[in-house]
Amino acid sequence: MKNSAKEGHQKQQATTTMKRRVAPQGCFTVYVGPQKLRFVIKTQYSNHPLFMKLLEEAESEYGYNSHGPLVLPCNVDVFYKVLMKMEGEDREVADGKGRGFVEVANKQVIFKGFIDGIPKETDMEVKVGKIELKAPKGSSALLVKNLYLSCDPYMRGRMREFYDSYIPPFVPGQALEGFGVSRVIDSDNADYKPGDFISGITGWEEYSLVHTTGQLRKIHPDDIPLSFHVGLLASSFALLTSERRIKKHLVSIAVVDLLKNKLGFDEAFNYKEETDLNATLERYFPQGIDIYFDNVGGDMLDAALLKMKPFGRIAVCGMVSQQSLSKTEGMHNLFCLISKRIRMQGFLQSDYLDLFPQFLEYVSSYYKQGKIVYIEDMNEGLENAPSAFVGLFSGKNVGKQVVHVADE
Protein backbone atom coordinates (compact mmCIF):
# COMPACT_ATOMS: atom_id res chain seq x y z
CA MET A 1 0.00 0.00 0.00
CA LYS A 2 1.26 3.53 -0.81
CA ASN A 3 2.69 5.65 2.03
CA SER A 4 0.02 8.34 1.50
CA ALA A 5 -2.72 5.73 1.87
CA LYS A 6 -1.08 4.41 5.05
CA GLU A 7 -0.81 7.91 6.46
CA GLY A 8 -4.48 8.54 5.65
CA HIS A 9 -5.48 5.28 7.34
CA GLN A 10 -3.41 6.10 10.43
CA LYS A 11 -5.04 9.54 10.63
CA GLN A 12 -8.48 7.99 10.26
CA GLN A 13 -7.71 5.43 12.94
CA ALA A 14 -6.58 8.17 15.31
CA THR A 15 -9.79 10.12 14.74
CA THR A 16 -11.96 7.03 15.10
CA THR A 17 -10.24 5.85 18.28
CA MET A 18 -11.49 8.97 20.05
CA LYS A 19 -15.07 7.89 19.31
CA ARG A 20 -14.62 4.23 20.12
CA ARG A 21 -16.94 2.76 22.73
CA VAL A 22 -16.92 -0.73 24.23
CA ALA A 23 -19.39 -3.06 22.54
CA PRO A 24 -21.59 -5.35 24.65
CA GLN A 25 -20.68 -9.00 25.09
CA GLY A 26 -21.09 -11.03 21.90
CA CYS A 27 -20.86 -7.93 19.71
CA PHE A 28 -18.22 -5.75 18.09
CA THR A 29 -18.05 -2.16 16.85
CA VAL A 30 -17.71 -1.11 13.21
CA TYR A 31 -17.28 2.43 11.87
CA VAL A 32 -18.70 2.99 8.40
CA GLY A 33 -18.17 5.57 5.66
CA PRO A 34 -16.50 9.00 5.62
CA GLN A 35 -18.47 10.09 8.70
CA LYS A 36 -17.32 6.97 10.61
CA LEU A 37 -20.83 6.19 11.83
CA ARG A 38 -20.87 3.62 14.63
CA PHE A 39 -22.58 0.24 14.23
CA VAL A 40 -22.66 -2.41 16.96
CA ILE A 41 -23.22 -5.86 15.44
CA LYS A 42 -23.16 -9.49 16.44
CA THR A 43 -19.81 -11.27 16.57
CA GLN A 44 -21.31 -14.20 14.65
CA TYR A 45 -21.44 -11.99 11.53
CA SER A 46 -17.65 -11.58 11.42
CA ASN A 47 -17.25 -14.76 9.33
CA HIS A 48 -20.28 -14.17 7.10
CA PRO A 49 -19.31 -14.10 3.36
CA LEU A 50 -20.98 -10.72 2.83
CA PHE A 51 -19.10 -9.19 5.75
CA MET A 52 -15.82 -10.80 4.65
CA LYS A 53 -16.24 -9.05 1.28
CA LEU A 54 -16.51 -5.70 3.06
CA LEU A 55 -13.37 -6.55 5.03
CA GLU A 56 -11.52 -7.22 1.79
CA GLU A 57 -12.55 -3.80 0.54
CA ALA A 58 -11.39 -2.23 3.80
CA GLU A 59 -8.02 -3.98 3.54
CA SER A 60 -7.61 -2.79 -0.05
CA GLU A 61 -8.53 0.78 0.90
CA TYR A 62 -6.83 1.19 4.27
CA GLY A 63 -4.80 -1.89 5.13
CA TYR A 64 -6.42 -4.00 7.85
CA ASN A 65 -5.33 -3.54 11.47
CA SER A 66 -6.94 -6.15 13.70
CA HIS A 67 -5.90 -4.27 16.84
CA GLY A 68 -7.46 -0.93 15.93
CA PRO A 69 -11.03 0.19 15.27
CA LEU A 70 -12.58 -1.49 12.25
CA VAL A 71 -13.33 1.17 9.61
CA LEU A 72 -15.24 0.20 6.46
CA PRO A 73 -15.03 2.56 3.45
CA CYS A 74 -18.40 1.58 2.03
CA ASN A 75 -21.47 3.79 1.81
CA VAL A 76 -23.76 3.58 4.89
CA ASP A 77 -26.71 2.49 2.74
CA VAL A 78 -24.62 -0.36 1.29
CA PHE A 79 -23.59 -1.51 4.75
CA TYR A 80 -27.17 -1.36 5.99
CA LYS A 81 -28.36 -3.55 3.11
CA VAL A 82 -25.62 -6.09 3.89
CA LEU A 83 -26.60 -6.03 7.55
CA MET A 84 -30.25 -6.67 6.74
CA LYS A 85 -29.32 -9.67 4.61
CA MET A 86 -27.12 -11.10 7.35
CA GLU A 87 -29.77 -10.61 9.99
CA GLY A 88 -32.53 -12.24 8.01
CA GLU A 89 -36.03 -11.65 9.32
CA ASP A 90 -35.35 -10.87 12.98
CA ARG A 91 -33.18 -7.77 12.20
CA GLU A 92 -31.80 -7.70 15.72
CA VAL A 93 -28.73 -5.51 16.25
CA ALA A 94 -27.62 -5.21 19.89
CA ASP A 95 -26.75 -1.88 21.48
CA GLY A 96 -26.15 -3.13 25.00
CA LYS A 97 -29.73 -2.36 26.10
CA GLY A 98 -31.39 -5.29 24.41
CA ARG A 99 -32.86 -3.10 21.64
CA GLY A 100 -32.23 -3.22 17.92
CA PHE A 101 -30.42 -0.19 16.48
CA VAL A 102 -28.43 1.17 13.59
CA GLU A 103 -27.74 4.84 14.33
CA VAL A 104 -26.61 7.40 11.76
CA ALA A 105 -26.20 11.17 11.52
CA ASN A 106 -29.31 12.97 10.27
CA LYS A 107 -29.09 16.49 8.85
CA GLN A 108 -32.32 18.45 9.45
CA VAL A 109 -33.88 21.84 8.68
CA ILE A 110 -35.30 22.94 12.03
CA PHE A 111 -38.18 25.41 12.40
CA LYS A 112 -37.06 27.92 15.03
CA GLY A 113 -40.40 29.53 15.92
CA PHE A 114 -43.61 31.17 14.69
CA ILE A 115 -43.15 34.22 12.46
CA ASP A 116 -44.86 37.30 11.06
CA GLY A 117 -44.15 38.60 7.58
CA ILE A 118 -42.15 37.08 4.75
CA PRO A 119 -40.07 34.00 5.74
CA LYS A 120 -36.33 34.52 6.20
CA GLU A 121 -33.53 31.98 6.13
CA THR A 122 -32.85 32.80 9.78
CA ASP A 123 -36.32 31.45 10.67
CA MET A 124 -34.82 28.02 10.00
CA GLU A 125 -31.66 26.30 11.17
CA VAL A 126 -29.70 23.39 9.71
CA LYS A 127 -28.65 20.95 12.43
CA VAL A 128 -27.25 17.43 12.52
CA GLY A 129 -28.93 14.97 14.87
CA LYS A 130 -29.04 11.17 15.01
CA ILE A 131 -31.64 8.65 14.00
CA GLU A 132 -32.05 4.88 14.26
CA LEU A 133 -32.50 3.32 10.84
CA LYS A 134 -35.27 1.08 12.05
CA ALA A 135 -39.07 1.28 12.06
CA PRO A 136 -40.21 0.33 15.60
CA LYS A 137 -42.11 -2.94 15.80
CA GLY A 138 -45.86 -2.44 16.15
CA SER A 139 -45.71 1.14 14.88
CA SER A 140 -46.85 0.53 11.24
CA ALA A 141 -44.29 3.23 10.41
CA LEU A 142 -41.68 3.56 7.67
CA LEU A 143 -38.07 4.65 8.00
CA VAL A 144 -37.23 6.46 4.76
CA LYS A 145 -34.28 8.15 3.11
CA ASN A 146 -35.42 11.45 1.58
CA LEU A 147 -34.29 12.10 -2.00
CA TYR A 148 -36.22 15.18 -3.17
CA LEU A 149 -38.22 17.82 -1.30
CA SER A 150 -40.81 20.21 -2.70
CA CYS A 151 -40.81 23.92 -1.78
CA ASP A 152 -44.40 25.18 -1.68
CA PRO A 153 -45.98 28.53 -0.65
CA TYR A 154 -48.59 26.81 1.56
CA MET A 155 -45.75 25.95 3.95
CA ARG A 156 -45.63 29.64 4.93
CA GLY A 157 -49.08 29.19 6.50
CA ARG A 158 -47.68 26.48 8.75
CA MET A 159 -45.13 28.95 10.13
CA ARG A 160 -47.78 30.90 12.05
CA GLU A 161 -49.52 29.83 15.22
CA PHE A 162 -52.88 29.09 13.64
CA TYR A 163 -54.65 25.81 14.28
CA ASP A 164 -57.98 26.32 12.45
CA SER A 165 -56.70 24.98 9.13
CA TYR A 166 -56.70 21.78 7.09
CA ILE A 167 -53.10 21.18 8.19
CA PRO A 168 -51.52 22.02 11.57
CA PRO A 169 -48.64 24.48 12.04
CA PHE A 170 -45.03 23.38 12.20
CA VAL A 171 -43.69 22.55 15.65
CA PRO A 172 -40.93 24.91 16.82
CA GLY A 173 -37.71 23.02 17.44
CA GLN A 174 -38.62 20.21 15.05
CA ALA A 175 -37.88 19.60 11.37
CA LEU A 176 -40.12 21.23 8.77
CA GLU A 177 -42.39 18.95 6.73
CA GLY A 178 -43.44 18.94 3.11
CA PHE A 179 -44.03 16.84 0.03
CA GLY A 180 -41.11 14.68 -0.94
CA VAL A 181 -39.85 11.60 -2.74
CA SER A 182 -38.20 9.00 -0.52
CA ARG A 183 -36.87 5.45 -0.53
CA VAL A 184 -37.97 3.03 2.18
CA ILE A 185 -35.05 1.82 4.32
CA ASP A 186 -37.05 -0.18 6.88
CA SER A 187 -40.76 -0.91 7.25
CA ASP A 188 -43.18 -2.10 9.90
CA ASN A 189 -46.04 -1.68 7.44
CA ALA A 190 -47.21 -4.62 5.33
CA ASP A 191 -47.96 -2.33 2.38
CA TYR A 192 -44.36 -1.19 2.00
CA LYS A 193 -41.00 -2.93 1.89
CA PRO A 194 -37.38 -1.76 1.93
CA GLY A 195 -36.38 -0.44 -1.47
CA ASP A 196 -39.83 0.95 -2.35
CA PHE A 197 -39.93 4.52 -3.67
CA ILE A 198 -42.74 6.66 -2.27
CA SER A 199 -44.06 10.21 -2.44
CA GLY A 200 -45.97 12.10 0.24
CA ILE A 201 -45.44 14.20 3.35
CA THR A 202 -42.02 13.72 4.91
CA GLY A 203 -39.56 15.66 7.05
CA TRP A 204 -37.05 18.19 5.81
CA GLU A 205 -34.19 15.95 6.83
CA GLU A 206 -32.02 13.19 5.41
CA TYR A 207 -33.95 10.37 7.10
CA SER A 208 -37.52 10.39 8.44
CA LEU A 209 -39.69 8.06 10.49
CA VAL A 210 -43.09 8.33 8.79
CA HIS A 211 -46.08 7.31 10.90
CA THR A 212 -48.90 8.74 8.74
CA THR A 213 -48.97 6.49 5.69
CA GLY A 214 -52.57 6.84 4.50
CA GLN A 215 -51.82 9.30 1.68
CA LEU A 216 -48.41 7.97 0.68
CA ARG A 217 -48.10 6.80 -2.89
CA LYS A 218 -45.79 4.13 -4.26
CA ILE A 219 -43.66 5.17 -7.19
CA HIS A 220 -42.73 2.68 -9.88
CA PRO A 221 -39.53 4.10 -11.42
CA ASP A 222 -39.53 4.41 -15.19
CA ASP A 223 -38.07 6.89 -17.66
CA ILE A 224 -39.66 9.85 -15.84
CA PRO A 225 -37.27 11.39 -13.26
CA LEU A 226 -38.13 10.74 -9.62
CA SER A 227 -38.13 14.47 -8.85
CA PHE A 228 -41.11 14.95 -11.16
CA HIS A 229 -43.24 13.21 -8.53
CA VAL A 230 -43.16 16.36 -6.39
CA GLY A 231 -43.90 18.59 -9.39
CA LEU A 232 -45.28 17.52 -12.74
CA LEU A 233 -46.91 14.38 -11.31
CA ALA A 234 -48.03 15.99 -8.03
CA SER A 235 -48.71 19.74 -8.00
CA SER A 236 -50.10 19.72 -11.54
CA PHE A 237 -52.73 17.25 -10.31
CA ALA A 238 -54.33 20.22 -8.52
CA LEU A 239 -54.58 22.13 -11.81
CA LEU A 240 -56.25 19.25 -13.58
CA THR A 241 -58.80 18.62 -10.85
CA SER A 242 -59.81 22.28 -10.95
CA GLU A 243 -60.82 21.94 -14.61
CA ARG A 244 -58.49 24.79 -15.56
CA ARG A 245 -58.82 25.80 -19.21
CA ILE A 246 -57.60 29.42 -19.28
CA LYS A 247 -55.12 30.13 -22.06
CA LYS A 248 -53.66 33.23 -20.39
CA HIS A 249 -51.36 33.10 -17.39
CA LEU A 250 -51.71 35.52 -14.48
CA VAL A 251 -49.20 34.28 -11.91
CA SER A 252 -45.99 36.12 -11.12
CA ILE A 253 -42.90 34.98 -13.03
CA ALA A 254 -39.80 36.94 -13.97
CA VAL A 255 -39.60 35.78 -17.57
CA VAL A 256 -42.94 36.31 -19.32
CA ASP A 257 -41.26 35.29 -22.56
CA LEU A 258 -40.80 31.78 -21.15
CA LEU A 259 -44.55 31.37 -20.71
CA LYS A 260 -45.38 32.54 -24.19
CA ASN A 261 -42.56 31.00 -26.23
CA LYS A 262 -41.83 27.76 -24.39
CA LEU A 263 -44.95 26.87 -22.42
CA GLY A 264 -47.41 27.83 -25.16
CA PHE A 265 -49.58 30.49 -23.51
CA ASP A 266 -51.21 33.07 -25.76
CA GLU A 267 -50.37 35.96 -23.44
CA ALA A 268 -48.79 36.51 -20.04
CA PHE A 269 -48.12 39.32 -17.59
CA ASN A 270 -46.56 39.78 -14.17
CA TYR A 271 -49.33 40.97 -11.87
CA LYS A 272 -46.74 42.40 -9.45
CA GLU A 273 -45.58 44.88 -12.08
CA GLU A 274 -49.04 46.12 -13.08
CA THR A 275 -50.19 49.39 -11.50
CA ASP A 276 -53.85 49.01 -12.52
CA LEU A 277 -55.03 45.39 -12.53
CA ASN A 278 -58.53 46.32 -13.72
CA ALA A 279 -57.09 47.99 -16.82
CA THR A 280 -54.71 45.08 -17.37
CA LEU A 281 -57.51 42.50 -17.35
CA GLU A 282 -59.58 44.68 -19.65
CA ARG A 283 -56.66 44.70 -22.08
CA TYR A 284 -56.08 40.94 -22.01
CA PHE A 285 -59.70 39.78 -21.52
CA PRO A 286 -61.93 42.24 -23.39
CA GLN A 287 -64.72 39.63 -23.60
CA GLY A 288 -64.46 38.63 -19.96
CA ILE A 289 -63.21 35.52 -18.15
CA ASP A 290 -65.00 32.16 -18.25
CA ILE A 291 -62.86 30.25 -15.73
CA TYR A 292 -60.32 31.68 -13.31
CA PHE A 293 -57.91 29.47 -11.37
CA ASP A 294 -56.74 31.46 -8.35
CA ASN A 295 -53.54 30.80 -6.46
CA VAL A 296 -52.79 34.45 -5.64
CA GLY A 297 -55.79 36.02 -3.85
CA GLY A 298 -55.82 39.65 -2.75
CA ASP A 299 -56.02 42.39 -5.39
CA MET A 300 -55.61 39.89 -8.23
CA LEU A 301 -58.70 37.93 -7.23
CA ASP A 302 -60.63 41.13 -6.59
CA ALA A 303 -59.86 42.40 -10.10
CA ALA A 304 -60.73 39.04 -11.66
CA LEU A 305 -64.18 39.10 -10.03
CA LEU A 306 -65.01 42.28 -11.98
CA LYS A 307 -64.04 40.66 -15.29
CA MET A 308 -65.83 37.35 -14.84
CA LYS A 309 -68.56 36.47 -17.33
CA PRO A 310 -72.04 35.60 -16.05
CA PHE A 311 -72.07 32.05 -14.66
CA GLY A 312 -68.28 32.01 -14.67
CA ARG A 313 -66.35 29.73 -12.35
CA ILE A 314 -63.48 30.45 -9.97
CA ALA A 315 -61.42 27.62 -8.48
CA VAL A 316 -59.40 28.72 -5.45
CA CYS A 317 -56.48 26.58 -4.30
CA GLY A 318 -54.12 29.13 -2.75
CA MET A 319 -53.56 32.77 -1.82
CA VAL A 320 -49.82 33.32 -1.97
CA SER A 321 -50.17 37.12 -1.77
CA GLN A 322 -51.73 36.74 1.69
CA GLN A 323 -49.45 34.08 3.14
CA SER A 324 -46.97 36.50 4.68
CA LEU A 325 -49.45 39.07 5.99
CA SER A 326 -50.30 39.20 9.70
CA LYS A 327 -53.65 40.74 8.74
CA THR A 328 -55.00 39.49 5.43
CA GLU A 329 -56.51 41.94 2.96
CA GLY A 330 -60.28 42.16 2.53
CA MET A 331 -62.23 41.79 -0.73
CA HIS A 332 -64.26 44.57 -2.36
CA ASN A 333 -65.97 42.90 -5.34
CA LEU A 334 -67.68 39.90 -3.77
CA PHE A 335 -71.06 41.28 -4.86
CA CYS A 336 -70.11 40.06 -8.36
CA LEU A 337 -70.78 36.53 -7.10
CA ILE A 338 -74.45 37.50 -6.94
CA SER A 339 -74.85 39.86 -9.87
CA LYS A 340 -72.96 37.55 -12.26
CA ARG A 341 -74.08 34.27 -10.61
CA ILE A 342 -70.46 33.21 -10.32
CA ARG A 343 -69.54 29.90 -8.72
CA MET A 344 -66.40 30.18 -6.57
CA GLN A 345 -65.10 27.14 -4.70
CA GLY A 346 -61.98 26.30 -2.77
CA PHE A 347 -60.41 22.86 -3.10
CA LEU A 348 -57.56 20.65 -1.97
CA GLN A 349 -55.99 18.10 -4.27
CA SER A 350 -56.31 15.54 -1.46
CA ASP A 351 -60.11 15.58 -2.02
CA TYR A 352 -59.57 13.99 -5.43
CA LEU A 353 -57.05 11.26 -4.73
CA ASP A 354 -59.39 8.68 -6.26
CA LEU A 355 -58.68 10.31 -9.63
CA PHE A 356 -54.90 10.19 -9.22
CA PRO A 357 -54.24 6.88 -11.05
CA GLN A 358 -56.12 8.20 -14.07
CA PHE A 359 -54.23 11.50 -13.88
CA LEU A 360 -50.86 9.74 -13.58
CA GLU A 361 -51.46 7.67 -16.69
CA TYR A 362 -52.71 10.70 -18.63
CA VAL A 363 -49.91 13.12 -17.74
CA SER A 364 -47.10 10.53 -17.95
CA SER A 365 -48.19 9.63 -21.47
CA TYR A 366 -48.41 13.27 -22.55
CA TYR A 367 -44.98 14.06 -21.10
CA LYS A 368 -43.37 11.12 -22.89
CA GLN A 369 -44.97 12.26 -26.14
CA GLY A 370 -43.55 15.74 -25.67
CA LYS A 371 -46.99 17.32 -25.32
CA ILE A 372 -46.25 18.70 -21.85
CA VAL A 373 -43.40 21.11 -21.12
CA TYR A 374 -42.14 21.03 -17.54
CA ILE A 375 -39.48 23.19 -15.91
CA GLU A 376 -37.68 22.46 -12.64
CA ASP A 377 -35.60 24.81 -10.52
CA MET A 378 -33.33 22.38 -8.66
CA ASN A 379 -31.30 23.30 -5.57
CA GLU A 380 -28.57 20.89 -4.48
CA GLY A 381 -28.23 19.88 -0.84
CA LEU A 382 -30.47 20.01 2.22
CA GLU A 383 -28.38 22.87 3.60
CA ASN A 384 -29.69 25.03 0.71
CA ALA A 385 -33.36 24.22 1.37
CA PRO A 386 -34.03 27.36 3.51
CA SER A 387 -32.81 29.73 0.77
CA ALA A 388 -34.76 27.80 -1.88
CA PHE A 389 -37.96 28.10 0.15
CA VAL A 390 -37.48 31.79 0.96
CA GLY A 391 -36.84 32.50 -2.74
CA LEU A 392 -40.42 31.52 -3.56
CA PHE A 393 -41.69 34.74 -2.02
CA SER A 394 -39.48 37.03 -4.08
CA GLY A 395 -39.93 35.20 -7.39
CA LYS A 396 -36.38 33.86 -7.60
CA ASN A 397 -37.43 30.45 -8.87
CA VAL A 398 -38.24 29.78 -12.52
CA GLY A 399 -40.22 26.56 -12.60
CA LYS A 400 -41.05 24.10 -9.87
CA GLN A 401 -38.72 24.63 -6.88
CA VAL A 402 -37.21 21.32 -5.74
CA VAL A 403 -34.39 20.45 -3.34
CA HIS A 404 -32.18 17.47 -4.16
CA VAL A 405 -31.29 15.89 -0.80
CA ALA A 406 -29.59 12.65 -1.85
CA ASP A 407 -29.18 10.16 -4.68
CA GLU A 408 -31.05 6.89 -4.68
Disulfide bonds with the S-S distance in Angstrom:
none
